[in-house]
Amino acid sequence: MIDFILTLKPIYQVILATLFTWGMTALGAALVFTTKNFNQRFLDSMLGFAGGVMIAASFWSLLSPALEMAEGGRFPSWLSVAIGFLLGGAFLFAIDKLLPHLHPNAAIETAEGIQPKRRKRSTLLVLAITLHNIPEGLAIGVSFGAASLGSPSASVAGALALAIGIGIQNIPEGAAVSMPLLRDGLSKKKSFLFGQFSGMVEPISAIIGFLAVAFIEPLLPFALAFAAGAMIFVVVEEVIPSSQEEGNKDLAVLSLMIGFTIMMILDVALG
C-alpha cells in the first residue's frame, strides 16, 4: 500500500490521505447503528483517546520536524516555530470566539433555560467537531507538502503515519457528534449523516496547507508549527474538558495516555 502511495503525485497523496481520515470520521459516526443506548463512558474514553493522539502528533509529526527544518537559518531555530505555534493557537481562539458552537458533552440552555430546537443543537455540534478538523487537515497537508519538497526532516511515510493517527482519532470525533444527537432523539440515519459531515473539511484544509508550503518553501517550519498550535488549542480547549465534564476523569486520562502512546509508536515506526 505504501509503495502504491509513493507512486502518486503529492497532491493525490494528500487527497487520498484525507479521504481516509474522512472515512474514519464516518466510521465513528456509524457507531450509532450498533447501539440502542447512548454510552457516556464510551464517548468520554474515545474523546480522551483522540486528545492523546493529537498531542503526540503535534510534537512528533509537526513541532520536531519544524525545529529541525528551521536550523541554519538567519534567526534562531526556535523563533519561527514559537511564532507559528502561538499564531496557530490564536487562529483557533479567534474562530472559537467568532463562531457559535457546542462542546460535545455540553448541556444546552437558552437565557430562559429552555432547550433550543433540535436543528440548532445539531448545527452547533457539527460545527464544534468541524473546527477540530481544520487543524488536523492542515497538519496532513503541510506534512505531505514538506515531504514533496524533499526535506530531510520529513517523509511521505511520516506524513502517512500522521494521517493514520488522525484517522484513528477521527473515529471518536465522529461518534462525538452522532451519539449525542442520537441521545437527543434524532434518528440513527440523521445522526450518522451529521457525524460524517463534520469530516468533510479535512480534505479542503489539507489541500490549502499543502499548496501553501509547496509553493512557499521558507514558510515550512512556520506552517508545521502553526498546525501544531491549532491542534494543541483544540485539545486543551475542547477535547480534554469535554472528556471529563461528565465525571469519567480517570477513564478519560487513561484513554488519553493510550492514544498518545499509539500515535508515538506510529510516528516513530513509520516516520
N, C-alpha and C positions, 0 to 999 in steps of 0.2 A: 504493500500500500504506500509506504513512504517513497519507494522507488518511483511509483507512478506519479506521486505528487511532485517529485523533483523534476519530472519531465515537463511539467506545466509552466506556463508563463507566470511570473509572480502575481499579477493581478488575478489570475484564475485560482491561484493557490489561496489568496485572501477570500475570494468568493466561496470557494469550496469549504474552507475552514469555518467561515461564519454561517454558511448554510447548515453545517454540522451543529454549531452551537445553538442556532435557532431550532433545529430539530430536537435537541436535547431539552430546550425550553418546552417544546410541545410535548415531549415525553413526560416531563414533570407535570404539566397541566393535565395530561391524560390519566394521572393517578385518580382523578375524580371518578373514573369509570370502574375502579377496582374497590371502592369503599362506599358504604352507605352512610357512615357517620364521620363527621369531621374529627380528626385526631390532633389535638393541640400539641401533645408531646412530640408527635412525629414531625409536625410543621416546625416546631422550635428547634428540634435536633437538626433538621435539614438547613434551617437558616444559619445555625451555628457552624455547620459544616461549610456552607457557602462562604461565610466570613473567613474561615481558616484558609480556604483555597485562595481567596482574593488577597489576603495579607501575604501569603507565601509568593504568589505570582507577582505582587508589586515589588518585592525585593529581588528574587532570583531572575525573573524574566524581564524586569524593567529597570529598576534602580542600579543594580550591579552592572549590567551591560552599559548603562548610561555613564556611570563613573569611569569605566574603562575607556569608552569612546572619547570622553572629554579630556583625557590625559594628553599632555603635549601641546595643548592649545595656548592661546595668548593669555588666558586667565586661569586661575586655579580650577582644577577639575570639578571641585565641589560646587563652584559658583553657579554655573548654568543649570546643574542638576538641582541645586537647592531652590533656585528661582522657578524652574519648571515645576517642581514638586508643589511648591506653595501656590503657584498660579493654577495648577490643576485642581487643588482643593478649593481655591477661591472661585473658580469657574462653576464647580458643582454647588458651592454655597450660594452663589448668585441665582442659579437655576432653582435651587431648593426654596429660595425666598420668593422668587418671581412667579413660579408655577405652583398652584394649589395641588396637593397630593396627599395621599393617606399611607401611613405605615401599615404593613400587612396585618398586624395584630391590634391596631388601634380601634378603640371604641369611637363611634362617630355620633356626635350630637350637634344640633344647631344651637344658636344662642338661647332658644326657648327650651332646649332639652329634648327636642323631637328628632327622631332619626330621619335623615334625608331620604329621598327617593332612591330606590334600588339602582336606577341608571346612574345617578350621581356617584354612588358608592363604587359601582363598577368602574366608572371612568377614573376615579381617584386612585383605585387600586392598580389599574393597568398603568397609569401614569407613574406611580411610585416605582414599579419594577422596571418600566421603560427607562426611567432616569438611571437606575442601576446599570442598565445595559449599555448606555452611551460610553462610559469609560472602558467597559470591557471590550466593546467593538473597536474603540480607538487603540487600545493596547494590542489587540491582534493585528490590526492594520499597520501600526508602527513597527511591530516586531518583524513582520514579513517585509516591510519596507527596508528595515535595517539589513536583513539578510540579502535582499536583492542588490544592495549596494556593495556587497562583498566585505562587510565589516568583520574583522576577526573576532569581535565580541558578540556577534550574532550569527545565527544559522537557521536554516529552514527547519531543522529538527527541533531547535529550541522554540521557534515560533509555533510549531505543531504541538509541542508539549504545553505551551500556554493555551492554545486553542482547546486541547483535550481537557486541561484543568478547568478552564472557564465553562466548557461544555458540561462537565460533571457537576459543577456548582449551579448551572442553569436549571438542572432538574428541580432542586428545591425552590428556585425562584419561580419557575412555572407553577409549582404546587402552591407557592405562597400567594399567588393570585387566585388560582382556580378553587382551592379548598375553602378559603373564607367566603367566596362567592356562593359555593355550594351550601355552606352553613347558613348563609343569609337567604336561601330559598330559591336561587337561580337553578335552572335545570342543569344536568350534567353536561349537556351539549353546549349550552351557552357559557358555562363556567370554563369548559375546555377552550372554547374559541377565544374568550377574553385572555386566558392564560397564555396561549401560544402567540397571540397577537403582540404581547409585550416584548417578544424576542425579535420582532421584525426590524428594530432599529439597529441591531448589531451589524448586519451586512452593510448598511448605509454608513454608519460611523466608521467601520473598518476601512471602507474604500476611501473615505475622506482622510483618515490617518495615513493610509498607505501612500496616497498621492502627495500628501504634504511632505513626507520625508523623502519620497523617491525623487522629487524634483528640487528639493531644497536640503541637500545633504548636511550643511552645517547645523541645521535645526535638530538633527537626530538625537543627541543627548537630551536636549531640552524637551523634545516630544515624548521620549520614553519616560522622563521624569514627570511630565505633565499628566500622562496617562496613569502613572503610579499614584500621584497626588489625588487625582479624581477618584481612583478606586479606594484608597485609604479613607477618604472623606465619606464615601458611601458606606463602608464597613462600620466606621465609628458612629456615624450619624443615624444610619438606618438599620443595618443588618443586625449588629450586636444588640442594640436596645430592643428591637422587635423580637429577638430570640429569647429575651429574658423577662419581658414585662408580664408574662402570664405565670411566673413562678417556677419555671423549669430552668433555673440558672445553672445548676450543676450539669444537667444534661446538655445544655447549650454550650457550656465551656468545654466539656469533653468532646463534643462533636466538632467544635472549632479546632481543637488540638489534632483530631484525626484528619480533618480537612487540610490543615496546614502541612501535616506530615506527608500526606499523599501527594500534594502538589509539589512539595520539596523533592520528593523521590522522583516524580515525573520529570521535573525540570533538570535535575542533576543527571538522571539516567539517559534522557533523550537529548538534552542540550549540550 
